[in-house]
Amino acid sequence: MELEIINNPENQRFETTIDGKTAFVHYKLRPHVITVLHTEVPKELEGRGIAAALSKFVLEYIADQKLKLVPLCPYMQNYLQKHPEYEYLVKE
């Protein structure tokens, strides 16, 4: 499934809308650091890999922008465990 994911800085989240439902990753941006707070996928959209696609998009964005990550969101923490190639983004 090809998702159109956008950064919505006004609401501090990356989001995608499918069938009128919006899934998102909520964040807080500070100079050089992005804190991922929460990932939410509506029940109607669960099981389609949307949270994983959002997480990958966010991590690629962080890498492209040369930011560091503080992963407070449990889903993002779990995603990072499964994808150690992104561990270098995590702020020490």
C-alpha positions, 0 to 999 in steps of 0.5 A: 500500500502506497501511503501519502504521509505529510508533515503537519508542523502546525499540529506537530505530527506526521499524518496520513488519511485513509478512508476518511480516517487519520493515522499519525505520529505526534512529535515535539520539535526542538533545535536539532532534536525531535521527540516522538510522543505518540503513534495512533492508528484508528481501529478501522485502519489497524493491521495494514502496516500503517504505523510501521510505514509512518515510523519509517517515514519519520525516521527517514525524515529525521535522518534527512534533516540531520536531527536526533531522536528521543523516542518516548512513544512505545511503538517507536521504541519497539520499531527501533528494536526491530530496525537497528539500522536507525539506532544511530538517530537516537539521542544519547 
